[in-house]
C-alpha cells in the first residue's frame, strides 16, 4: 500500500487534473498516491475526484490512499469520516487501497487514551484485514508522542520527516526518524519534505530543500529500512525536487508476503477513555496546511508566520514529469545536480 515511491496531493487546482497526475506519476515510476480525502472542516469533499482518479490510477498500477485528519474532539465523528472513505466505491467498483489517519490533533488531545479509542473503533469498523496507515510526527522530534497506543490498530507508520523544521542534515534526521519509528513494531514508510517553510533566501533553514538533501534523505530512509518513500506535497514540489526524486532508485525493505505487514495483538481497552466531544478553539491556526507543518512551538516561531510560497505550477509540473519520465524510459542521463 505505501511501499515504493509515492507522492502526497492536497490542492488539486495547483496539481493538475486526476488524468494529468496519473500520467505524471506513472512516468515517474510512482507506486502510490496519498491525498487528503476528507476532514472535519470539509467533510468528504473529494468524491468526484476519487471517481475520476481511482480507475485511472489502478489502470496504471498505482495505489491510492485517502487520508483524514482526526481532531480527537469527537472520536466517533472522526471514525465515521474514515469509514466513509473505506466504503467509497468509484465507477467500476474501484475503492481506495488504504485509509490513512493524519494524526496531529491539538496538544491537549494527543493522549494514549484518545489514540487507542480512535484506532480501536476504526479497526473494528473496517475489519482486521483492511489496511490502515498512521501518519504521525517523527519520534526523534516528538519522543513523548503515544505511538504505542496506535501500533496495535494500524498496519504501517508514516512519520512526517520534515527535517528543515530543525536542521539541514537530511540524512541524519531521516535515519533517526525511520529507526526510532521502527522500534514501535510496524513497517515504516518515509514521508519527506518537498516544501519550504517560508520564502526566505536559499541559505535559510526555511527555504526549499535542495536536490542534494532530497537524495540524502532518500538514501538514509532506504538504508534505515523504510518500505516506501513519499513527499509532501505535489503542488509545492520544485523542478530540482522532481529531478532528484525521479532519478533516485529507491528500493524499500520487503513487505511481508500477502502485501500486508504484521500488526501487533490488540490489548485490552484502558480503563479510562474520554471520547467526549470538546469545543474546538477558533482562530488558533490561521494558515491551514494539512498535514500541519508541526505545531508553531516546534518551528520556533509563532502561529501564522508560515507563508505559502508558490511552487511549480500544475502545467509546468506535468510537463516536467513527462520529460523526466521520457528521459528515464529512453535511458538518457538526467542531471541530479
Order of alpha helices (4+ residues) and beta strands (2+ residues): beta-alpha-beta-alpha-beta-alpha-beta-alpha-beta-alpha-beta-alpha-beta-alpha-beta-alpha-alpha-alpha
